[in-house]
């Protein structure tokens, strides 16, 4: 089942929390309605949500367009503001 958790755009935004159950995995990835690439240097950051500050665990960009995340854990993906095609 595919679920969109961040509508395509190029404004700064973050996904809702992505809760992954123990022993489970989910795949998060970039998508666009247009056949386009992210502008060079644009990266969506992946954070592990903790009781304190979030921990950076990876990124998505033109070279890494999807990644599997394991549980138990809660994650969030952040899109920076940039000029270019809309991605979610």
Chimera marker file (.cmm) of the C-alpha trace (Angstrom):
<marker_set name="trace">
<marker id="1" x="0.000" y="0.000" z="0.000" r="1" g="1" b="0" radius="0.5"/>
<marker id="2" x="1.348" y="3.415" z="-0.955" r="1" g="1" b="0" radius="0.5"/>
<marker id="3" x="0.553" y="6.381" z="1.232" r="1" g="1" b="0" radius="0.5"/>
<marker id="4" x="1.425" y="9.996" z="0.463" r="1" g="1" b="0" radius="0.5"/>
<marker id="5" x="2.571" y="11.707" z="3.651" r="1" g="1" b="0" radius="0.5"/>
<marker id="6" x="3.842" y="14.981" z="2.173" r="1" g="1" b="0" radius="0.5"/>
<marker id="7" x="2.117" y="16.678" z="-0.760" r="1" g="1" b="0" radius="0.5"/>
<marker id="8" x="4.482" y="17.764" z="-3.547" r="1" g="1" b="0" radius="0.5"/>
<marker id="9" x="5.826" y="21.272" z="-3.146" r="1" g="1" b="0" radius="0.5"/>
<marker id="10" x="9.008" y="23.307" z="-2.915" r="1" g="1" b="0" radius="0.5"/>
<marker id="11" x="8.259" y="25.136" z="0.336" r="1" g="1" b="0" radius="0.5"/>
<marker id="12" x="9.723" y="24.069" z="3.677" r="1" g="1" b="0" radius="0.5"/>
<marker id="13" x="7.559" y="21.343" z="5.185" r="1" g="1" b="0" radius="0.5"/>
<marker id="14" x="7.682" y="18.182" z="7.273" r="1" g="1" b="0" radius="0.5"/>
<marker id="15" x="5.792" y="14.916" z="7.150" r="1" g="1" b="0" radius="0.5"/>
<marker id="16" x="3.534" y="13.739" z="9.917" r="1" g="1" b="0" radius="0.5"/>
<marker id="17" x="5.264" y="11.352" z="12.307" r="1" g="1" b="0" radius="0.5"/>
<marker id="18" x="6.018" y="7.996" z="10.676" r="1" g="1" b="0" radius="0.5"/>
<marker id="19" x="5.583" y="5.358" z="13.399" r="1" g="1" b="0" radius="0.5"/>
<marker id="20" x="7.233" y="2.032" z="12.550" r="1" g="1" b="0" radius="0.5"/>
<marker id="21" x="6.301" y="-0.966" z="14.714" r="1" g="1" b="0" radius="0.5"/>
<marker id="22" x="8.886" y="-3.310" z="16.206" r="1" g="1" b="0" radius="0.5"/>
<marker id="23" x="10.181" y="-5.735" z="13.599" r="1" g="1" b="0" radius="0.5"/>
<marker id="24" x="8.597" y="-3.782" z="10.736" r="1" g="1" b="0" radius="0.5"/>
<marker id="25" x="10.037" y="-1.683" z="7.947" r="1" g="1" b="0" radius="0.5"/>
<marker id="26" x="8.661" y="1.096" z="5.786" r="1" g="1" b="0" radius="0.5"/>
<marker id="27" x="10.108" y="2.659" z="2.680" r="1" g="1" b="0" radius="0.5"/>
<marker id="28" x="10.040" y="6.424" z="2.237" r="1" g="1" b="0" radius="0.5"/>
<marker id="29" x="10.898" y="8.030" z="-1.060" r="1" g="1" b="0" radius="0.5"/>
<marker id="30" x="10.689" y="11.162" z="-3.168" r="1" g="1" b="0" radius="0.5"/>
<marker id="31" x="8.025" y="11.594" z="-5.800" r="1" g="1" b="0" radius="0.5"/>
<marker id="32" x="6.888" y="14.224" z="-8.260" r="1" g="1" b="0" radius="0.5"/>
<marker id="33" x="4.046" y="14.538" z="-10.747" r="1" g="1" b="0" radius="0.5"/>
<marker id="34" x="6.592" y="15.733" z="-13.328" r="1" g="1" b="0" radius="0.5"/>
<marker id="35" x="9.503" y="13.819" z="-14.829" r="1" g="1" b="0" radius="0.5"/>
<marker id="36" x="12.045" y="16.054" z="-13.134" r="1" g="1" b="0" radius="0.5"/>
<marker id="37" x="15.005" y="15.957" z="-10.802" r="1" g="1" b="0" radius="0.5"/>
<marker id="38" x="15.603" y="17.859" z="-7.597" r="1" g="1" b="0" radius="0.5"/>
<marker id="39" x="17.899" y="20.841" z="-8.073" r="1" g="1" b="0" radius="0.5"/>
<marker id="40" x="21.546" y="20.024" z="-7.229" r="1" g="1" b="0" radius="0.5"/>
<marker id="41" x="22.264" y="20.216" z="-3.517" r="1" g="1" b="0" radius="0.5"/>
<marker id="42" x="18.628" y="19.905" z="-2.356" r="1" g="1" b="0" radius="0.5"/>
<marker id="43" x="18.256" y="17.235" z="0.330" r="1" g="1" b="0" radius="0.5"/>
<marker id="44" x="15.245" y="16.053" z="2.329" r="1" g="1" b="0" radius="0.5"/>
<marker id="45" x="16.475" y="15.154" z="5.840" r="1" g="1" b="0" radius="0.5"/>
<marker id="46" x="15.266" y="12.097" z="7.754" r="1" g="1" b="0" radius="0.5"/>
<marker id="47" x="15.022" y="12.433" z="11.530" r="1" g="1" b="0" radius="0.5"/>
<marker id="48" x="14.469" y="9.923" z="14.314" r="1" g="1" b="0" radius="0.5"/>
<marker id="49" x="12.050" y="11.444" z="16.815" r="1" g="1" b="0" radius="0.5"/>
<marker id="50" x="13.182" y="11.183" z="20.446" r="1" g="1" b="0" radius="0.5"/>
<marker id="51" x="11.900" y="12.695" z="23.720" r="1" g="1" b="0" radius="0.5"/>
<marker id="52" x="14.595" y="15.381" z="23.391" r="1" g="1" b="0" radius="0.5"/>
<marker id="53" x="15.943" y="16.719" z="20.115" r="1" g="1" b="0" radius="0.5"/>
<marker id="54" x="15.424" y="14.816" z="16.865" r="1" g="1" b="0" radius="0.5"/>
<marker id="55" x="18.379" y="12.758" z="15.600" r="1" g="1" b="0" radius="0.5"/>
<marker id="56" x="19.488" y="13.081" z="11.971" r="1" g="1" b="0" radius="0.5"/>
<marker id="57" x="19.587" y="9.585" z="10.428" r="1" g="1" b="0" radius="0.5"/>
<marker id="58" x="19.840" y="10.195" z="6.679" r="1" g="1" b="0" radius="0.5"/>
<marker id="59" x="18.716" y="12.100" z="3.628" r="1" g="1" b="0" radius="0.5"/>
<marker id="60" x="16.923" y="11.766" z="0.319" r="1" g="1" b="0" radius="0.5"/>
<marker id="61" x="18.171" y="13.496" z="-2.831" r="1" g="1" b="0" radius="0.5"/>
<marker id="62" x="18.728" y="12.725" z="-6.518" r="1" g="1" b="0" radius="0.5"/>
<marker id="63" x="21.235" y="9.955" z="-5.728" r="1" g="1" b="0" radius="0.5"/>
<marker id="64" x="19.213" y="8.387" z="-2.863" r="1" g="1" b="0" radius="0.5"/>
<marker id="65" x="15.534" y="8.639" z="-3.813" r="1" g="1" b="0" radius="0.5"/>
<marker id="66" x="14.182" y="6.066" z="-1.330" r="1" g="1" b="0" radius="0.5"/>
<marker id="67" x="15.264" y="4.359" z="1.882" r="1" g="1" b="0" radius="0.5"/>
<marker id="68" x="13.930" y="1.674" z="4.238" r="1" g="1" b="0" radius="0.5"/>
<marker id="69" x="13.397" y="2.622" z="7.869" r="1" g="1" b="0" radius="0.5"/>
<marker id="70" x="13.163" y="-0.004" z="10.614" r="1" g="1" b="0" radius="0.5"/>
<marker id="71" x="11.212" y="-0.103" z="13.845" r="1" g="1" b="0" radius="0.5"/>
<marker id="72" x="10.491" y="0.299" z="16.580" r="1" g="1" b="0" radius="0.5"/>
<marker id="73" x="10.964" y="3.984" z="15.976" r="1" g="1" b="0" radius="0.5"/>
<marker id="74" x="9.245" y="7.179" z="14.891" r="1" g="1" b="0" radius="0.5"/>
<marker id="75" x="10.637" y="9.209" z="12.004" r="1" g="1" b="0" radius="0.5"/>
<marker id="76" x="9.944" y="12.483" z="10.228" r="1" g="1" b="0" radius="0.5"/>
<marker id="77" x="11.130" y="13.708" z="6.812" r="1" g="1" b="0" radius="0.5"/>
<marker id="78" x="11.807" y="17.427" z="6.294" r="1" g="1" b="0" radius="0.5"/>
<marker id="79" x="11.754" y="19.199" z="2.936" r="1" g="1" b="0" radius="0.5"/>
<marker id="80" x="13.769" y="22.428" z="2.686" r="1" g="1" b="0" radius="0.5"/>
<marker id="81" x="12.530" y="25.464" z="0.794" r="1" g="1" b="0" radius="0.5"/>
<marker id="82" x="14.014" y="25.550" z="-2.699" r="1" g="1" b="0" radius="0.5"/>
<marker id="83" x="13.318" y="26.819" z="-6.216" r="1" g="1" b="0" radius="0.5"/>
<marker id="84" x="12.455" y="24.085" z="-8.683" r="1" g="1" b="0" radius="0.5"/>
<marker id="85" x="10.009" y="21.262" z="-9.402" r="1" g="1" b="0" radius="0.5"/>
<marker id="86" x="7.568" y="20.200" z="-6.682" r="1" g="1" b="0" radius="0.5"/>
<marker id="87" x="8.495" y="17.036" z="-4.768" r="1" g="1" b="0" radius="0.5"/>
<marker id="88" x="6.835" y="15.226" z="-1.898" r="1" g="1" b="0" radius="0.5"/>
<link id1="1" id2="2" r="1" g="1" b="0" radius="0.2"/>
<link id1="2" id2="3" r="1" g="1" b="0" radius="0.2"/>
<link id1="3" id2="4" r="1" g="1" b="0" radius="0.2"/>
<link id1="4" id2="5" r="1" g="1" b="0" radius="0.2"/>
<link id1="5" id2="6" r="1" g="1" b="0" radius="0.2"/>
<link id1="6" id2="7" r="1" g="1" b="0" radius="0.2"/>
<link id1="7" id2="8" r="1" g="1" b="0" radius="0.2"/>
<link id1="8" id2="9" r="1" g="1" b="0" radius="0.2"/>
<link id1="9" id2="10" r="1" g="1" b="0" radius="0.2"/>
<link id1="10" id2="11" r="1" g="1" b="0" radius="0.2"/>
<link id1="11" id2="12" r="1" g="1" b="0" radius="0.2"/>
<link id1="12" id2="13" r="1" g="1" b="0" radius="0.2"/>
<link id1="13" id2="14" r="1" g="1" b="0" radius="0.2"/>
<link id1="14" id2="15" r="1" g="1" b="0" radius="0.2"/>
<link id1="15" id2="16" r="1" g="1" b="0" radius="0.2"/>
<link id1="16" id2="17" r="1" g="1" b="0" radius="0.2"/>
<link id1="17" id2="18" r="1" g="1" b="0" radius="0.2"/>
<link id1="18" id2="19" r="1" g="1" b="0" radius="0.2"/>
<link id1="19" id2="20" r="1" g="1" b="0" radius="0.2"/>
<link id1="20" id2="21" r="1" g="1" b="0" radius="0.2"/>
<link id1="21" id2="22" r="1" g="1" b="0" radius="0.2"/>
<link id1="22" id2="23" r="1" g="1" b="0" radius="0.2"/>
<link id1="23" id2="24" r="1" g="1" b="0" radius="0.2"/>
<link id1="24" id2="25" r="1" g="1" b="0" radius="0.2"/>
<link id1="25" id2="26" r="1" g="1" b="0" radius="0.2"/>
<link id1="26" id2="27" r="1" g="1" b="0" radius="0.2"/>
<link id1="27" id2="28" r="1" g="1" b="0" radius="0.2"/>
<link id1="28" id2="29" r="1" g="1" b="0" radius="0.2"/>
<link id1="29" id2="30" r="1" g="1" b="0" radius="0.2"/>
<link id1="30" id2="31" r="1" g="1" b="0" radius="0.2"/>
<link id1="31" id2="32" r="1" g="1" b="0" radius="0.2"/>
<link id1="32" id2="33" r="1" g="1" b="0" radius="0.2"/>
<link id1="33" id2="34" r="1" g="1" b="0" radius="0.2"/>
<link id1="34" id2="35" r="1" g="1" b="0" radius="0.2"/>
<link id1="35" id2="36" r="1" g="1" b="0" radius="0.2"/>
<link id1="36" id2="37" r="1" g="1" b="0" radius="0.2"/>
<link id1="37" id2="38" r="1" g="1" b="0" radius="0.2"/>
<link id1="38" id2="39" r="1" g="1" b="0" radius="0.2"/>
<link id1="39" id2="40" r="1" g="1" b="0" radius="0.2"/>
<link id1="40" id2="41" r="1" g="1" b="0" radius="0.2"/>
<link id1="41" id2="42" r="1" g="1" b="0" radius="0.2"/>
<link id1="42" id2="43" r="1" g="1" b="0" radius="0.2"/>
<link id1="43" id2="44" r="1" g="1" b="0" radius="0.2"/>
<link id1="44" id2="45" r="1" g="1" b="0" radius="0.2"/>
<link id1="45" id2="46" r="1" g="1" b="0" radius="0.2"/>
<link id1="46" id2="47" r="1" g="1" b="0" radius="0.2"/>
<link id1="47" id2="48" r="1" g="1" b="0" radius="0.2"/>
<link id1="48" id2="49" r="1" g="1" b="0" radius="0.2"/>
<link id1="49" id2="50" r="1" g="1" b="0" radius="0.2"/>
<link id1="50" id2="51" r="1" g="1" b="0" radius="0.2"/>
<link id1="51" id2="52" r="1" g="1" b="0" radius="0.2"/>
<link id1="52" id2="53" r="1" g="1" b="0" radius="0.2"/>
<link id1="53" id2="54" r="1" g="1" b="0" radius="0.2"/>
<link id1="54" id2="55" r="1" g="1" b="0" radius="0.2"/>
<link id1="55" id2="56" r="1" g="1" b="0" radius="0.2"/>
<link id1="56" id2="57" r="1" g="1" b="0" radius="0.2"/>
<link id1="57" id2="58" r="1" g="1" b="0" radius="0.2"/>
<link id1="58" id2="59" r="1" g="1" b="0" radius="0.2"/>
<link id1="59" id2="60" r="1" g="1" b="0" radius="0.2"/>
<link id1="60" id2="61" r="1" g="1" b="0" radius="0.2"/>
<link id1="61" id2="62" r="1" g="1" b="0" radius="0.2"/>
<link id1="62" id2="63" r="1" g="1" b="0" radius="0.2"/>
<link id1="63" id2="64" r="1" g="1" b="0" radius="0.2"/>
<link id1="64" id2="65" r="1" g="1" b="0" radius="0.2"/>
<link id1="65" id2="66" r="1" g="1" b="0" radius="0.2"/>
<link id1="66" id2="67" r="1" g="1" b="0" radius="0.2"/>
<link id1="67" id2="68" r="1" g="1" b="0" radius="0.2"/>
<link id1="68" id2="69" r="1" g="1" b="0" radius="0.2"/>
<link id1="69" id2="70" r="1" g="1" b="0" radius="0.2"/>
<link id1="70" id2="71" r="1" g="1" b="0" radius="0.2"/>
<link id1="71" id2="72" r="1" g="1" b="0" radius="0.2"/>
<link id1="72" id2="73" r="1" g="1" b="0" radius="0.2"/>
<link id1="73" id2="74" r="1" g="1" b="0" radius="0.2"/>
<link id1="74" id2="75" r="1" g="1" b="0" radius="0.2"/>
<link id1="75" id2="76" r="1" g="1" b="0" radius="0.2"/>
<link id1="76" id2="77" r="1" g="1" b="0" radius="0.2"/>
<link id1="77" id2="78" r="1" g="1" b="0" radius="0.2"/>
<link id1="78" id2="79" r="1" g="1" b="0" radius="0.2"/>
<link id1="79" id2="80" r="1" g="1" b="0" radius="0.2"/>
<link id1="80" id2="81" r="1" g="1" b="0" radius="0.2"/>
<link id1="81" id2="82" r="1" g="1" b="0" radius="0.2"/>
<link id1="82" id2="83" r="1" g="1" b="0" radius="0.2"/>
<link id1="83" id2="84" r="1" g="1" b="0" radius="0.2"/>
<link id1="84" id2="85" r="1" g="1" b="0" radius="0.2"/>
<link id1="85" id2="86" r="1" g="1" b="0" radius="0.2"/>
<link id1="86" id2="87" r="1" g="1" b="0" radius="0.2"/>
<link id1="87" id2="88" r="1" g="1" b="0" radius="0.2"/>
</marker_set>
